[in-house]
């Protein structure tokens, strides 16, 4: 069975870093671990994933504040 993505509508209820070419051949969903975020995963794998594939790197559903250099940054779980 061959699947073709002519249009890949994305309806996400929270922030995600995405890359969707016109006619993607595959879909990669990058899930992160505790205290990371979608941007980290997207940046880490961006150079090694094929450019003809769709990439979705969502943030986790729960925000966890992390203190770094006397300020809090949002990370996710």
N, CA and C atoms as a LAMMPS dump frame, in Angstrom:
ITEM: TIMESTEP
0
ITEM: NUMBER OF ATOMS
231
ITEM: BOX BOUNDS ff ff ff
-5.0000000000000000e+02 5.0000000000000000e+02
-5.0000000000000000e+02 5.0000000000000000e+02
-5.0000000000000000e+02 5.0000000000000000e+02
ITEM: ATOMS id mol type element x y z
1 1 1 N 0.843 -1.179 0
2 1 2 C 0 0 0
3 1 3 C 0.886 1.239 0
4 2 1 N 0.676 2.103 -0.944
5 2 2 C 1.447 3.341 -1.048
6 2 3 C 0.591 4.5 -0.551
7 3 1 N 1.147 5.282 0.354
8 3 2 C 0.433 6.44 0.88
9 3 3 C 1.062 7.704 0.318
10 4 1 N 0.22 8.618 -0.101
11 4 2 C 0.695 9.873 -0.67
12 4 3 C 0.136 11.028 0.146
13 5 1 N 1.007 11.949 0.539
14 5 2 C 0.588 13.127 1.274
15 5 3 C 0.484 14.3 0.3
16 6 1 N -0.686 14.572 -0.224
17 6 2 C -0.862 15.74 -1.084
18 6 3 C -0.971 17.011 -0.263
19 7 1 N -1.613 16.904 0.866
20 7 2 C -1.777 18.044 1.752
21 7 3 C -1.718 17.503 3.171
22 8 1 N -0.916 18.104 4.001
23 8 2 C -0.763 17.639 5.361
24 8 3 C -1.276 18.722 6.315
25 9 1 N -2.591 18.74 6.592
26 9 2 C -3.109 19.77 7.496
27 9 3 C -2.684 19.465 8.934
28 10 1 N -2.121 20.46 9.586
29 10 2 C -1.674 20.289 10.962
30 10 3 C -2.549 21.108 11.892
31 11 1 N -3.213 20.445 12.809
32 11 2 C -4 21.132 13.825
33 11 3 C -3.461 20.69 15.178
34 12 1 N -2.595 21.5 15.734
35 12 2 C -1.971 21.171 17.006
36 12 3 C -2.471 22.131 18.073
37 13 1 N -2.736 21.588 19.261
38 13 2 C -3.276 22.424 20.323
39 13 3 C -2.178 23.077 21.166
40 14 1 N -0.915 22.745 20.911
41 14 2 C 0.165 23.41 21.627
42 14 3 C 1.342 23.618 20.68
43 15 1 N 2.319 24.339 21.134
44 15 2 C 3.429 24.76 20.275
45 15 3 C 4.223 23.572 19.746
46 16 1 N 4.533 23.631 18.462
47 16 2 C 5.364 22.606 17.831
48 16 3 C 6.217 23.264 16.761
49 17 1 N 7.398 22.76 16.58
50 17 2 C 8.279 23.225 15.516
51 17 3 C 8.078 22.279 14.344
52 18 1 N 7.738 22.848 13.194
53 18 2 C 7.391 22.003 12.057
54 18 3 C 8.133 22.432 10.795
55 19 1 N 8.278 21.481 9.924
56 19 2 C 8.775 21.713 8.581
57 19 3 C 7.958 20.806 7.67
58 20 1 N 7.23 21.384 6.721
59 20 2 C 6.387 20.599 5.823
60 20 3 C 6.631 21.059 4.385
61 21 1 N 7.32 20.236 3.58
62 21 2 C 7.493 20.585 2.168
63 21 3 C 6.182 20.405 1.404
64 22 1 N 6.149 20.783 0.147
65 22 2 C 4.921 20.743 -0.649
66 22 3 C 4.338 19.337 -0.726
67 23 1 N 5.11 18.361 -1.1
68 23 2 C 4.647 16.965 -1.179
69 23 3 C 5.585 16.074 -0.368
70 24 1 N 5.397 15.995 0.948
71 24 2 C 6.32 15.203 1.767
72 24 3 C 6.214 13.712 1.468
73 25 1 N 7.362 13.045 1.505
74 25 2 C 7.399 11.601 1.249
75 25 3 C 7.208 10.792 2.523
76 26 1 N 7.607 11.338 3.649
77 26 2 C 7.476 10.676 4.95
78 26 3 C 7.17 11.711 6.004
79 27 1 N 6.799 11.23 7.175
80 27 2 C 6.528 12.097 8.316
81 27 3 C 7.379 11.626 9.485
82 28 1 N 8.148 12.541 10.058
83 28 2 C 8.928 12.26 11.257
84 28 3 C 8.338 13.065 12.402
85 29 1 N 8.034 12.399 13.511
86 29 2 C 7.573 13.065 14.724
87 29 3 C 8.67 12.898 15.758
88 30 1 N 9.246 14.017 16.179
89 30 2 C 10.362 13.999 17.116
90 30 3 C 9.848 14.285 18.52
91 31 1 N 9.945 13.301 19.396
92 31 2 C 9.484 13.451 20.775
93 31 3 C 10.697 13.604 21.691
94 32 1 N 10.608 14.551 22.607
95 32 2 C 11.742 14.834 23.486
96 32 3 C 11.554 14.188 24.852
97 33 1 N 12.618 14.228 25.636
98 33 2 C 12.59 13.703 26.99
99 33 3 C 12.284 14.799 28.003
100 34 1 N 12.403 14.463 29.256
101 34 2 C 12.086 15.363 30.363
102 34 3 C 13.032 16.569 30.37
103 35 1 N 12.461 17.749 30.553
104 35 2 C 13.162 19.029 30.638
105 35 3 C 13.811 19.462 29.322
106 36 1 N 13.273 19.028 28.205
107 36 2 C 13.709 19.493 26.897
108 36 3 C 12.519 20.158 26.217
109 37 1 N 12.65 20.507 24.947
110 37 2 C 11.527 21.077 24.198
111 37 3 C 11.631 20.684 22.73
112 38 1 N 10.595 20.992 21.982
113 38 2 C 10.547 20.641 20.575
114 38 3 C 11.629 21.319 19.761
115 39 1 N 11.963 22.546 20.123
116 39 2 C 13.006 23.282 19.394
117 39 3 C 14.35 22.569 19.493
118 40 1 N 14.674 22.037 20.669
119 40 2 C 15.919 21.296 20.848
120 40 3 C 15.969 20.102 19.896
121 41 1 N 14.889 19.327 19.845
122 41 2 C 14.849 18.148 18.983
123 41 3 C 14.923 18.541 17.509
124 42 1 N 14.175 19.584 17.14
125 42 2 C 14.169 20.036 15.748
126 42 3 C 15.57 20.474 15.327
127 43 1 N 16.222 21.28 16.14
128 43 2 C 17.569 21.767 15.82
129 43 3 C 18.58 20.627 15.771
130 44 1 N 18.432 19.649 16.669
131 44 2 C 19.384 18.543 16.759
132 44 3 C 19.322 17.651 15.52
133 45 1 N 18.11 17.371 15.018
134 45 2 C 17.947 16.433 13.91
135 45 3 C 17.752 17.099 12.542
136 46 1 N 17.641 18.404 12.493
137 46 2 C 17.326 19.104 11.246
138 46 3 C 18.302 18.787 10.116
139 47 1 N 19.579 18.724 10.413
140 47 2 C 20.587 18.516 9.372
141 47 3 C 20.674 17.074 8.872
142 48 1 N 20.198 16.102 9.658
143 48 2 C 20.348 14.707 9.227
144 48 3 C 19.063 14.114 8.639
145 49 1 N 17.914 14.784 8.819
146 49 2 C 16.674 14.27 8.237
147 49 3 C 16.524 14.755 6.805
148 50 1 N 15.924 13.941 5.927
149 50 2 C 15.758 14.336 4.521
150 50 3 C 14.88 15.578 4.381
151 51 1 N 15.207 16.421 3.414
152 51 2 C 14.46 17.66 3.197
153 51 3 C 13.125 17.428 2.49
154 52 1 N 12.893 16.228 1.963
155 52 2 C 11.625 15.95 1.292
156 52 3 C 10.607 15.296 2.232
157 53 1 N 10.878 15.342 3.54
158 53 2 C 9.984 14.751 4.54
159 53 3 C 9.447 15.826 5.482
160 54 1 N 8.255 15.583 6.004
161 54 2 C 7.657 16.489 6.986
162 54 3 C 8.225 16.168 8.366
163 55 1 N 8.46 17.213 9.16
164 55 2 C 9.01 17.049 10.504
165 55 3 C 8.109 17.796 11.482
166 56 1 N 7.711 17.12 12.544
167 56 2 C 6.938 17.74 13.614
168 56 3 C 7.655 17.462 14.925
169 57 1 N 7.975 18.506 15.665
170 57 2 C 8.643 18.37 16.96
171 57 3 C 7.828 19.144 17.993
172 58 1 N 6.808 18.504 18.582
173 58 2 C 5.954 19.206 19.54
174 58 3 C 6.605 19.328 20.913
175 59 1 N 6.198 20.366 21.637
176 59 2 C 6.571 20.458 23.043
177 59 3 C 5.712 19.489 23.823
178 60 1 N 6.233 19.018 24.945
179 60 2 C 5.455 18.132 25.803
180 60 3 C 4.249 18.86 26.369
181 61 1 N 3.275 18.125 26.892
182 61 2 C 2.037 18.749 27.37
183 61 3 C 2.174 19.523 28.684
184 62 1 N 3.226 19.268 29.459
185 62 2 C 3.357 19.907 30.764
186 62 3 C 4.604 20.779 30.819
187 63 1 N 4.426 22.076 31.117
188 63 2 C 5.562 22.972 31.227
189 63 3 C 6.218 22.81 32.593
190 64 1 N 7.545 22.768 32.61
191 64 2 C 8.328 22.659 33.836
192 64 3 C 9.35 23.782 33.819
193 65 1 N 9.262 24.74 34.739
194 65 2 C 10.253 25.822 34.76
195 65 3 C 11.604 25.311 35.268
196 66 1 N 12.669 25.689 34.576
197 66 2 C 14.023 25.278 34.946
198 66 3 C 14.837 26.535 35.224
199 67 1 N 15.461 26.568 36.395
200 67 2 C 16.267 27.732 36.768
201 67 3 C 17.679 27.571 36.213
202 68 1 N 18.083 28.573 35.432
203 68 2 C 19.414 28.558 34.837
204 68 3 C 19.935 29.988 34.83
205 69 1 N 21.085 30.203 35.455
206 69 2 C 21.702 31.538 35.542
207 69 3 C 20.745 32.573 36.129
208 70 1 N 20.157 32.243 37.246
209 70 2 C 19.266 33.152 37.985
210 70 3 C 17.995 33.536 37.247
211 71 1 N 17.62 32.79 36.229
212 71 2 C 16.34 33.03 35.558
213 71 3 C 15.688 31.684 35.247
214 72 1 N 14.386 31.714 35.085
215 72 2 C 13.638 30.498 34.795
216 72 3 C 13.34 30.421 33.299
217 73 1 N 13.573 29.236 32.713
218 73 2 C 13.273 29.001 31.297
219 73 3 C 12.23 27.889 31.208
220 74 1 N 11.28 28.02 30.287
221 74 2 C 10.272 26.962 30.172
222 74 3 C 10.807 25.743 29.425
223 75 1 N 10.717 24.615 30.059
224 75 2 C 11.011 23.322 29.439
225 75 3 C 9.766 22.466 29.629
226 76 1 N 9.768 21.266 29.091
227 76 2 C 8.522 20.495 29.073
228 76 3 C 8.74 19.038 29.483
229 77 1 N 7.654 18.432 29.882
230 77 2 C 7.647 17.008 30.26
231 77 3 C 6.498 16.325 29.558
